[in-house]
Amino acid sequence: MAILTGPLMSLDARGKFGGSIVYMGWKGIKSARQLVTPANPQSIAQGDSRLVMGGTGRASGKVGVDSGIHTQLKDLNLIPDRQSKQSYLVQYIIDQYLAGTGATMTAAFVAQLALCTGHTKYTTFQQAATDLDITEFDINYAGISPYDKALGVFLLAKACIALSFTGTPYTLSVDSWTELQVASFTADFAAA
């Protein structure tokens, strides 16, 4: 069977049809593709991928509209058209710090988690996550450790520095952050 994918010449169609084709709209373009169902949607690899995406998404979702972080993203013109701040941050963090699939992604996750939990202010990052109402994220069929709530704050801090944010605390490497820098960063999650 040939794989069907491409623009749809229709005013509108959505959902699956006949158990083999999915009609959808994305960025204003109507299209159709073959329906693909994973053999095991709850495999360890699927769980690991969902855990990384979900944990990163939960932390990025706490960045408020017109917050200090959002304002810097807009001022630096980093968010592409038709993409949200949250999806941009999730994509950036995964691409830069948690990239890969399978064993590569697992190794990247384990390495970043070790950097976070080994940070001298790990408990301060944990408290910041608690203050921002970020919780630990887990998927029971994942093969990696739960997504530590502090890791989300830690990776967002690293991303903001790498994206050339200006002002306090972004001029310092996250490795040297103290309670003061973590508190300043946490304040940037809220609307100004």
C-alpha contacts under 8 A as a table, 3 or more apart, distances in Angstrom:
res1	aa1	res2	aa2	distance
3	I	33	R	7.25
3	I	34	Q	5.86
4	L	21	I	7.71
4	L	32	A	6.86
4	L	33	R	5.01
4	L	34	Q	5.31
5	T	31	S	7.00
5	T	32	A	5.31
5	T	33	R	4.17
5	T	34	Q	6.67
6	G	31	S	5.38
6	G	32	A	5.82
6	G	33	R	6.87
7	P	29	I	6.94
7	P	30	K	5.75
7	P	31	S	4.22
7	P	32	A	6.57
8	L	30	K	5.25
8	L	31	S	4.48
8	L	32	A	6.10
9	M	30	K	7.62
10	S	13	A	7.04
10	S	30	K	7.52
12	D	30	K	7.06
13	A	23	Y	5.70
13	A	24	M	6.48
13	A	25	G	7.92
13	A	30	K	7.65
14	R	22	V	7.19
14	R	23	Y	4.64
14	R	24	M	4.79
14	R	25	G	7.21
15	G	22	V	5.43
15	G	23	Y	5.21
15	G	24	M	6.41
16	K	19	G	6.18
16	K	20	S	7.07
16	K	21	I	5.51
16	K	22	V	4.13
16	K	23	Y	6.11
16	K	35	L	7.38
17	F	20	S	6.29
17	F	21	I	5.27
17	F	22	V	6.15
17	F	23	Y	7.59
18	G	21	I	6.68
19	G	35	L	6.99
20	S	34	Q	5.85
20	S	35	L	4.96
20	S	36	V	7.86
21	I	32	A	6.67
21	I	33	R	5.71
21	I	34	Q	4.64
21	I	35	L	4.99
22	V	32	A	5.52
22	V	33	R	5.40
22	V	34	Q	6.13
22	V	35	L	5.61
23	Y	30	K	7.49
23	Y	31	S	5.89
23	Y	32	A	4.42
23	Y	33	R	6.71
24	M	30	K	5.83
24	M	31	S	5.55
24	M	32	A	6.24
25	G	28	G	6.10
25	G	29	I	5.44
25	G	30	K	4.29
25	G	31	S	6.09
26	W	29	I	5.29
26	W	30	K	6.48
26	W	31	S	7.76
27	K	82	R	7.18
37	T	41	P	7.84
38	P	41	P	5.32
40	N	43	S	5.60
41	P	46	Q	6.52
42	Q	46	Q	5.97
42	Q	47	G	6.29
42	Q	141	Y	6.41
43	S	46	Q	5.14
43	S	47	G	6.16
43	S	141	Y	6.76
43	S	142	A	7.62
44	I	47	G	4.95
44	I	48	D	6.07
44	I	141	Y	5.71
44	I	142	A	4.89
44	I	143	G	5.36
45	A	48	D	5.13
45	A	49	S	6.20
45	A	102	G	6.00
45	A	142	A	7.05
45	A	143	G	7.45
46	Q	49	S	5.20
46	Q	50	R	6.09
46	Q	142	A	7.34
47	G	50	R	5.11
47	G	51	L	5.96
47	G	139	I	6.24
47	G	140	N	7.69
47	G	141	Y	5.46
47	G	142	A	4.01
47	G	143	G	7.04
48	D	51	L	5.08
48	D	52	V	6.28
48	D	106	T	7.38
48	D	139	I	7.98
48	D	142	A	4.77
48	D	143	G	6.13
48	D	144	I	6.27
49	S	52	V	5.31
49	S	53	M	6.23
49	S	101	T	7.72
50	R	53	M	5.11
50	R	54	G	5.73
50	R	139	I	7.73
51	L	54	G	5.13
51	L	55	G	5.86
51	L	137	F	7.03
51	L	138	D	6.30
51	L	139	I	6.15
51	L	142	A	7.04
51	L	146	P	7.46
51	L	147	Y	6.73
52	V	55	G	5.43
52	V	56	T	6.07
52	V	94	I	7.89
52	V	98	L	7.69
52	V	109	F	7.74
52	V	147	Y	7.05
53	M	56	T	5.35
53	M	57	G	5.91
53	M	90	V	7.27
53	M	94	I	7.74
54	G	57	G	4.99
54	G	58	R	6.07
54	G	137	F	7.30
55	G	58	R	5.23
55	G	59	A	6.50
55	G	136	E	7.60
55	G	137	F	5.59
55	G	147	Y	5.60
55	G	148	D	7.96
55	G	149	K	7.77
55	G	152	G	6.77
56	T	59	A	5.40
56	T	60	S	6.13
56	T	90	V	5.84
56	T	93	I	7.62
56	T	94	I	7.89
56	T	152	G	5.74
57	G	60	S	5.07
57	G	61	G	5.84
57	G	86	Q	6.95
57	G	87	S	7.60
57	G	90	V	5.78
58	R	61	G	5.16
58	R	62	K	6.88
58	R	134	I	6.84
58	R	152	G	7.79
59	A	62	K	5.57
59	A	63	V	7.67
59	A	134	I	6.18
59	A	149	K	7.73
59	A	152	G	5.02
59	A	153	V	6.51
59	A	156	L	7.81
60	S	63	V	5.72
60	S	86	Q	5.34
60	S	89	L	6.32
60	S	90	V	6.52
60	S	152	G	7.46
60	S	156	L	7.24
61	G	64	G	7.62
61	G	86	Q	5.59
62	K	132	L	6.86
62	K	134	I	7.66
62	K	189	F	6.75
63	V	67	S	6.75
63	V	69	I	6.85
63	V	70	H	6.94
63	V	86	Q	7.53
63	V	189	F	4.73
63	V	190	A	6.84
64	G	67	S	5.04
64	G	69	I	7.97
64	G	70	H	6.94
64	G	189	F	5.65
64	G	190	A	5.34
64	G	191	A	5.77
65	V	70	H	6.16
65	V	190	A	7.88
65	V	191	A	6.27
66	D	69	I	7.81
66	D	70	H	5.48
66	D	71	T	5.56
66	D	190	A	7.82
66	D	191	A	5.06
66	D	192	A	6.52
67	S	70	H	5.09
67	S	71	T	5.93
67	S	188	D	5.87
67	S	189	F	5.50
67	S	190	A	4.85
67	S	191	A	3.74
67	S	192	A	5.38
68	G	71	T	5.12
68	G	72	Q	6.25
68	G	187	A	7.91
68	G	188	D	4.42
68	G	189	F	6.34
68	G	190	A	6.97
68	G	191	A	6.70
68	G	192	A	6.34
69	I	72	Q	5.26
69	I	73	L	6.28
69	I	160	C	7.74
69	I	188	D	5.64
69	I	189	F	6.21
70	H	73	L	5.04
70	H	74	K	6.25
70	H	85	K	6.87
71	T	74	K	5.11
71	T	75	D	5.98
72	Q	75	D	4.91
72	Q	76	L	5.95
72	Q	165	F	6.37
72	Q	166	T	7.87
73	L	76	L	5.33
73	L	77	N	6.12
73	L	78	L	5.43
73	L	79	I	6.52
73	L	85	K	7.70
74	K	77	N	4.83
74	K	78	L	6.31
74	K	79	I	6.67
75	D	78	L	7.87
77	N	80	P	7.71
79	I	83	Q	6.43
79	I	84	S	7.02
79	I	85	K	6.34
79	I	88	Y	6.22
80	P	83	Q	5.62
80	P	88	Y	7.86
83	Q	87	S	6.47
83	Q	88	Y	6.50
84	S	87	S	5.30
84	S	88	Y	6.10
85	K	88	Y	5.11
85	K	89	L	6.09
86	Q	89	L	5.18
86	Q	90	V	6.11
87	S	90	V	5.10
87	S	91	Q	6.00
88	Y	91	Q	5.21
88	Y	92	Y	6.04
89	L	92	Y	5.06
89	L	93	I	6.00
89	L	156	L	7.76
89	L	159	A	7.94
90	V	93	I	5.30
90	V	94	I	6.10
91	Q	94	I	5.30
91	Q	95	D	5.96
92	Y	95	D	5.13
92	Y	96	Q	5.98
92	Y	159	A	7.50
93	I	96	Q	5.22
93	I	97	Y	5.59
93	I	98	L	6.80
93	I	155	L	6.82
93	I	156	L	7.31
93	I	159	A	6.41
94	I	97	Y	5.47
94	I	98	L	4.47
94	I	99	A	5.33
95	D	98	L	6.19
95	D	99	A	4.87
96	Q	99	A	6.32
97	Y	108	A	6.64
97	Y	109	F	7.72
97	Y	112	Q	7.22
97	Y	155	L	7.81
98	L	105	M	5.72
98	L	108	A	5.11
98	L	109	F	5.60
98	L	112	Q	7.82
99	A	104	T	7.34
99	A	105	M	5.52
99	A	108	A	6.88
100	G	103	A	7.96
100	G	104	T	5.19
100	G	105	M	4.55
101	T	104	T	5.56
101	T	105	M	4.84
101	T	106	T	7.60
102	G	105	M	5.56
102	G	106	T	6.28
103	A	106	T	4.97
103	A	107	A	6.03
104	T	107	A	5.22
104	T	108	A	6.26
105	M	108	A	5.04
105	M	109	F	6.09
106	T	109	F	5.11
106	T	110	V	6.11
106	T	144	I	6.96
107	A	110	V	5.13
107	A	111	A	6.07
108	A	111	A	5.11
108	A	112	Q	6.20
109	F	112	Q	5.26
109	F	113	L	6.03
110	V	113	L	5.10
110	V	114	A	6.10
110	V	144	I	7.89
111	A	114	A	5.12
111	A	115	L	6.31
112	Q	115	L	5.03
112	Q	116	C	6.17
112	Q	151	L	7.72
113	L	116	C	5.06
113	L	117	T	6.06
113	L	148	D	7.60
113	L	151	L	6.35
114	A	117	T	5.23
114	A	118	G	5.72
115	L	118	G	5.12
115	L	119	H	6.07
116	C	119	H	5.30
116	C	122	Y	6.33
116	C	150	A	7.26
116	C	151	L	5.94
116	C	154	F	6.41
117	T	122	Y	5.54
117	T	151	L	7.96
118	G	122	Y	6.78
119	H	122	Y	5.09
119	H	175	D	6.98
121	K	124	T	5.07
121	K	125	F	6.39
121	K	177	W	7.49
121	K	178	T	6.42
121	K	179	E	6.95
122	Y	125	F	5.09
122	Y	126	Q	6.23
122	Y	150	A	7.23
123	T	126	Q	4.85
123	T	127	Q	6.12
124	T	127	Q	5.02
124	T	128	A	6.13
124	T	179	E	6.30
124	T	182	V	7.09
125	F	128	A	4.97
125	F	129	A	6.24
125	F	150	A	5.09
125	F	151	L	7.92
125	F	153	V	6.57
125	F	154	F	6.79
125	F	182	V	6.79
126	Q	129	A	5.08
126	Q	130	T	6.26
126	Q	149	K	6.43
126	Q	150	A	4.46
127	Q	130	T	4.92
127	Q	131	D	6.07
127	Q	150	A	7.82
128	A	131	D	5.00
128	A	132	L	6.17
128	A	150	A	7.49
128	A	153	V	7.46
128	A	182	V	7.31
128	A	183	A	7.32
128	A	186	T	6.31
129	A	132	L	5.03
129	A	133	D	6.11
129	A	134	I	5.00
129	A	135	T	7.18
129	A	149	K	5.82
129	A	150	A	5.63
129	A	152	G	7.77
129	A	153	V	6.35
130	T	133	D	4.93
130	T	134	I	5.71
130	T	135	T	6.96
130	T	149	K	7.76
131	D	134	I	7.65
132	L	186	T	7.65
134	I	149	K	5.85
135	T	148	D	7.73
135	T	149	K	5.17
136	E	146	P	6.71
136	E	147	Y	5.69
136	E	148	D	4.98
136	E	149	K	4.53
137	F	146	P	5.73
137	F	147	Y	4.96
137	F	148	D	6.77
137	F	149	K	7.18
138	D	142	A	7.70
138	D	145	S	7.74
138	D	146	P	4.61
138	D	147	Y	6.18
139	I	142	A	5.48
139	I	146	P	7.36
142	A	145	S	7.81
147	Y	151	L	6.93
147	Y	152	G	7.90
148	D	151	L	5.24
148	D	152	G	7.21
149	K	152	G	5.71
149	K	153	V	7.26
150	A	153	V	5.35
150	A	154	F	6.10
151	L	154	F	4.90
151	L	155	L	5.97
152	G	155	L	5.34
152	G	156	L	6.16
153	V	156	L	5.14
153	V	157	A	6.16
154	F	157	A	5.17
154	F	158	K	6.35
154	F	174	V	7.89
155	L	158	K	4.99
155	L	159	A	6.08
156	L	159	A	5.00
156	L	160	C	6.16
157	A	160	C	5.22
157	A	161	I	6.38
157	A	174	V	6.79
157	A	185	F	7.33
158	K	161	I	5.29
158	K	162	A	6.17
158	K	173	S	7.88
158	K	174	V	6.23
159	A	162	A	5.03
159	A	163	L	6.00
160	C	163	L	5.10
160	C	164	S	6.59
160	C	165	F	5.67
160	C	170	Y	6.96
161	I	164	S	5.32
161	I	165	F	5.69
161	I	170	Y	5.14
161	I	171	T	7.15
161	I	172	L	7.83
161	I	173	S	7.29
161	I	174	V	7.85
162	A	165	F	7.62
164	S	170	Y	7.58
165	F	170	Y	5.84
165	F	171	T	7.90
166	T	170	Y	5.86
166	T	171	T	6.74
167	G	170	Y	5.79
167	G	171	T	6.40
168	T	171	T	6.30
168	T	181	Q	7.28
168	T	184	S	7.09
168	T	185	F	7.99
169	P	172	L	6.16
169	P	181	Q	5.16
169	P	182	V	7.80
169	P	184	S	6.44
169	P	185	F	6.47
170	Y	173	S	7.38
172	L	176	S	6.77
172	L	177	W	7.05
173	S	176	S	5.66
173	S	177	W	6.89
174	V	177	W	5.11
177	W	180	L	7.51
177	W	181	Q	5.47
177	W	182	V	6.66
178	T	181	Q	5.47
178	T	182	V	6.41
179	E	182	V	5.15
179	E	183	A	6.01
180	L	183	A	5.19
180	L	184	S	6.18
181	Q	184	S	5.01
181	Q	185	F	6.08
182	V	185	F	5.07
182	V	186	T	6.07
183	A	186	T	5.03
183	A	187	A	6.23
184	S	187	A	5.19
184	S	188	D	6.63
185	F	188	D	5.17
185	F	189	F	7.18
186	T	189	F	5.59
186	T	190	A	7.88
187	A	190	A	5.94
188	D	191	A	7.51
188	D	192	A	7.82
